Amino acid sequence: MEQDRIVAALSGAPAWAKVGLTMPSEKMRERAALEIANCIVDVLERPLVVADRNQLTLSL
């Protein structure tokens, strides 16, 4: 389950950060890695909500 959450975090990371990992500038690579790490931490710190399949959803 954690693996799925990490994949979701990586998929949701900003495009500049993903591309930034491949840049020749070490400073840019570090900034990109920090941004991606922050995205992963943000997703993993959120509580995991497991929806009950038997629970009906009501519109607000």
VEXBA-83099 format. One record per residue (C-alpha): residue number from 1; residue in three letters; x, y, z. Coordinates in nm, 3 decimals, padded with zeros to 5 digits, m for minus. Example, Ala and Ser with C-alpha at 12.3 -4.5 7.8 and 13.67 -1.06 7.14 Angstrom:
2
REC    k    r       c1       c2       c3
REC    1  Ala   01.230  m00.450   00.780
REC    2  Ser   01.367  m00.106   00.714
END
This chain:
60
REC    k    r       c1       c2       c3
REC    1  Met   00.000   00.000   00.000
REC    2  Glu   00.284   00.241   00.078
REC    3  Gln   00.429   00.170  m00.264
REC    4  Asp   00.106   00.288  m00.429
REC    5  Arg   00.113   00.608  m00.225
REC    6  Ile   00.474   00.678  m00.326
REC    7  Val   00.386   00.619  m00.691
REC    8  Ala   00.098   00.865  m00.655
REC    9  Ala   00.332   01.121  m00.498
REC   10  Leu   00.586   01.083  m00.777
REC   11  Ser   00.314   01.111  m01.039
REC   12  Gly   00.184   01.427  m00.876
REC   13  Ala   00.524   01.591  m00.838
REC   14  Pro   00.582   01.903  m01.049
REC   15  Ala   00.714   01.837  m01.398
REC   16  Trp   01.003   02.080  m01.349
REC   17  Ala   01.126   01.869  m01.056
REC   18  Lys   01.113   01.546  m01.255
REC   19  Val   01.305   01.705  m01.542
REC   20  Gly   01.533   01.884  m01.297
REC   21  Leu   01.674   01.552  m01.179
REC   22  Thr   01.841   01.512  m01.519
REC   23  Met   01.994   01.861  m01.538
REC   24  Pro   02.372   01.903  m01.553
REC   25  Ser   02.362   02.165  m01.275
REC   26  Glu   02.417   02.004  m00.935
REC   27  Lys   02.225   02.285  m00.765
REC   28  Met   01.923   02.226  m00.992
REC   29  Arg   01.935   01.850  m00.929
REC   30  Glu   01.939   01.913  m00.553
REC   31  Arg   01.643   02.154  m00.571
REC   32  Ala   01.450   01.905  m00.783
REC   33  Ala   01.527   01.617  m00.547
REC   34  Leu   01.416   01.826  m00.248
REC   35  Glu   01.088   01.914  m00.420
REC   36  Ile   01.016   01.550  m00.504
REC   37  Ala   01.106   01.442  m00.151
REC   38  Asn   00.865   01.704  m00.014
REC   39  Cys   00.589   01.568  m00.238
REC   40  Ile   00.649   01.215  m00.110
REC   41  Val   00.655   01.327   00.254
REC   42  Asp   00.333   01.526   00.206
REC   43  Val   00.152   01.222   00.068
REC   44  Leu   00.285   00.982   00.332
REC   45  Glu   00.195   01.218   00.619
REC   46  Arg  m00.168   01.234   00.511
REC   47  Pro  m00.385   00.980   00.691
REC   48  Leu  m00.475   00.682   00.478
REC   49  Val  m00.851   00.679   00.431
REC   50  Val  m00.998   00.342   00.348
REC   51  Ala  m01.352   00.373   00.220
REC   52  Asp  m01.599   00.106   00.317
REC   53  Arg  m01.748  m00.043   00.002
REC   54  Asn  m02.078  m00.090   00.184
REC   55  Gln  m02.106   00.276   00.284
REC   56  Leu  m02.322   00.488   00.057
REC   57  Thr  m02.185   00.825  m00.044
REC   58  Leu  m02.417   01.120   00.001
REC   59  Ser  m02.382   01.439  m00.197
REC   60  Leu  m02.355   01.756   00.005
END
